[in-house]
Amino acid sequence: MRERWGAVCVAVCGGWAVAGASSTSGQPDMLITVDNMSGESWRITSEFLSQLFVPTQIWASASFDLAGDGTDITITDYNASYDTALGPAQVTNGPTASFVGNASSFFGTPDLSNPLFVLDFEYAGRFDALELSLVGLNGIVDEFSFGSLILYQDSLGNPGSLTWDVQYIPGPATVALAPMTLIAARRRRSSP
């Protein structure tokens, strides 16, 4: 279903499904998807697209902010692998929500899923204002290099050796309204 809505939105919504920050102009190593599941409910997943190696967890060190139009953002659930013996993930809610989680095979149980469920959140603001930005250390754990962290971004915000991209997928209601908006705009232009 996610792919279908992305394709519909690119065709109907003028490319809303492909937006946001990126560290690459080609296919990224990791694709982060911010998906409006329904109403105010959103989900973030990540998918490792690279064939270079097999990761233990595709986004093991995750640190990012979510911002919108000033409406509060509330993180309601996150992947349990980010809670380790070193402590739980750090969550801050408000007009800018923050998430910092570190999954570790040494201090917890990594999630081997690809795509990987990262978290769910509630947001009632405008779709076009929603933005996810990486902050601090973000990386992947490679199972063949004795648990080495390979970076998307270092702790200072510099790009790592792996690339990433973010896509935003609006909910069905947003996609359903887009053709009506185009029709209304077309009628206004044709009126004398």
C-alpha positions as CSV (number, residue, x, y, z in Angstrom):
1,M,0.0,0.0,0.0
2,R,2.8,2.4,0.8
3,E,4.3,2.1,-2.7
4,R,0.8,2.6,-4.3
5,W,0.2,5.8,-2.4
6,G,3.7,7.1,-3.2
7,A,3.1,6.5,-6.9
8,V,-0.4,8.1,-6.8
9,C,1.0,11.1,-4.9
10,V,3.9,11.6,-7.3
11,A,1.4,11.6,-10.2
12,V,-1.4,13.6,-8.6
13,C,0.2,15.7,-5.9
14,G,3.1,17.0,-8.0
15,G,5.8,15.0,-6.3
16,W,4.9,15.3,-2.6
17,A,6.1,11.7,-2.0
18,V,9.7,12.6,-2.8
19,A,10.9,15.5,-0.7
20,G,13.1,16.4,2.2
21,A,16.7,16.1,3.1
22,S,19.1,13.9,1.3
23,S,22.8,13.0,1.3
24,T,22.7,11.7,-2.3
25,S,21.5,12.5,-5.8
26,G,21.3,8.8,-6.8
27,Q,19.9,5.8,-5.0
28,P,20.6,6.1,-1.3
29,D,21.9,3.3,0.9
30,M,19.0,4.0,3.3
31,L,15.5,5.3,2.5
32,I,13.6,6.8,5.4
33,T,9.9,6.9,4.9
34,V,7.5,9.2,6.8
35,D,4.1,7.8,6.1
36,N,0.7,9.2,7.1
37,M,-1.1,6.0,8.1
38,S,-4.5,7.7,8.7
39,G,-5.7,11.0,10.2
40,E,-3.1,12.2,12.7
41,S,-1.2,8.9,12.9
42,W,2.2,8.7,11.2
43,R,4.9,6.0,11.0
44,I,8.6,6.2,10.2
45,T,10.4,3.2,8.7
46,S,13.8,2.8,7.1
47,E,14.9,0.5,4.4
48,F,18.4,-0.5,3.5
49,L,18.8,-0.5,-0.3
50,S,22.5,-1.1,-0.7
51,Q,23.8,-4.5,-1.7
52,L,27.3,-3.8,-0.3
53,F,26.9,-5.8,2.9
54,V,24.3,-7.3,5.2
55,P,23.6,-5.0,8.2
56,T,22.7,-6.3,11.7
57,Q,20.3,-3.4,12.2
58,I,19.9,-0.9,9.3
59,W,19.5,2.2,11.5
60,A,21.2,1.1,14.7
61,S,22.2,4.6,15.9
62,A,19.2,6.9,15.2
63,S,19.1,10.5,16.2
64,F,16.7,12.9,14.5
65,D,14.2,15.8,14.9
66,L,10.7,16.1,13.6
67,A,9.3,19.6,13.0
68,G,6.1,20.8,11.5
69,D,4.0,23.9,11.4
70,G,4.2,24.5,15.2
71,T,1.6,21.9,16.0
72,D,2.7,19.5,18.7
73,I,4.3,16.2,17.6
74,T,3.9,13.3,20.0
75,I,6.0,10.1,19.6
76,T,3.6,7.3,20.7
77,D,5.7,4.1,20.1
78,Y,9.1,3.1,18.9
79,N,11.1,0.0,18.1
80,A,12.0,-1.9,21.3
81,S,15.5,-2.6,20.0
82,Y,16.4,1.0,20.9
83,D,15.9,0.2,24.6
84,T,19.2,-1.5,25.7
85,A,21.1,-2.3,28.9
86,L,22.7,1.2,28.4
87,G,19.2,2.8,28.8
88,P,16.0,3.5,27.0
89,A,15.7,5.7,23.9
90,Q,15.4,9.4,24.6
91,V,12.1,11.0,23.4
92,T,11.1,14.6,23.5
93,N,7.7,15.7,22.4
94,G,6.4,19.2,21.4
95,P,6.4,21.5,18.3
96,T,9.8,19.8,17.5
97,A,10.0,16.2,18.6
98,S,13.4,14.5,19.1
99,F,14.4,10.9,19.1
100,V,17.7,9.3,20.1
101,G,18.0,5.6,20.1
102,N,21.0,3.2,20.0
103,A,20.4,-0.4,19.3
104,S,23.3,-2.7,20.1
105,S,24.0,-6.4,19.8
106,F,26.3,-6.1,22.7
107,F,23.8,-4.5,25.1
108,G,20.4,-5.5,23.6
109,T,18.6,-7.3,20.9
110,P,18.9,-5.8,17.4
111,D,16.0,-5.9,15.0
112,L,17.0,-7.6,11.8
113,S,13.9,-6.4,9.8
114,N,14.3,-4.6,6.5
115,P,12.3,-2.4,6.2
116,L,12.7,-1.5,9.8
117,F,9.9,0.0,11.9
118,V,11.4,3.0,13.7
119,L,8.6,4.8,15.4
120,D,5.0,6.0,15.4
121,F,3.9,9.6,16.1
122,E,0.8,11.8,16.2
123,Y,0.8,15.1,14.2
124,A,-2.3,17.1,13.3
125,G,-0.5,19.9,11.4
126,R,0.0,20.5,7.7
127,F,1.6,17.8,5.6
128,D,3.8,20.1,3.6
129,A,5.4,21.6,6.8
130,L,6.5,18.2,8.2
131,E,10.3,17.7,8.1
132,L,12.6,15.0,9.5
133,S,16.3,16.0,9.9
134,L,19.2,13.9,11.1
135,V,21.0,15.4,14.1
136,G,24.1,13.9,15.7
137,L,25.4,10.4,15.2
138,N,23.4,8.1,12.8
139,G,24.8,4.8,11.6
140,I,24.4,1.1,10.8
141,V,25.9,-1.9,12.4
142,D,27.7,-4.3,9.9
143,E,27.4,-7.9,11.1
144,F,30.6,-8.9,9.2
145,S,32.9,-6.3,10.7
146,F,32.5,-7.4,14.3
147,G,29.7,-4.9,15.1
148,S,31.4,-1.9,13.6
149,L,29.3,1.3,13.3
150,I,29.3,2.6,9.7
151,L,28.0,6.1,9.5
152,Y,25.2,8.0,7.6
153,Q,26.3,11.1,9.6
154,D,28.8,11.7,12.3
155,S,28.1,13.4,15.7
156,L,29.0,16.8,14.2
157,G,26.5,16.4,11.3
158,N,29.1,15.6,8.7
159,P,28.2,13.0,6.0
160,G,29.4,9.5,6.6
161,S,30.3,6.8,4.0
162,L,26.6,5.7,3.6
163,T,23.9,7.9,1.9
164,W,20.3,8.4,3.0
165,D,17.2,10.0,1.7
166,V,13.7,10.9,3.2
167,Q,10.4,10.4,1.4
168,Y,7.1,11.8,2.8
169,I,3.9,10.0,1.9
170,P,0.6,11.8,2.6
171,G,-2.5,10.0,3.8
172,P,-5.4,9.0,1.6
173,A,-7.4,12.1,2.5
174,T,-4.6,14.4,1.2
175,V,-4.3,12.4,-2.0
176,A,-8.1,12.4,-2.4
177,L,-8.3,16.2,-2.1
178,A,-5.5,16.9,-4.6
179,P,-7.6,16.4,-7.8
180,M,-10.4,18.6,-6.3
181,T,-7.8,21.3,-5.7
182,L,-6.6,21.1,-9.3
183,I,-10.2,21.2,-10.6
184,A,-11.0,24.2,-8.5
185,A,-7.9,26.0,-9.7
186,R,-8.7,25.2,-13.3
187,R,-12.3,26.5,-12.9
188,R,-11.0,29.8,-11.3
189,R,-8.7,30.3,-14.3
190,S,-11.4,29.7,-16.8
191,S,-13.8,32.1,-15.1
192,P,-14.0,35.6,-16.7
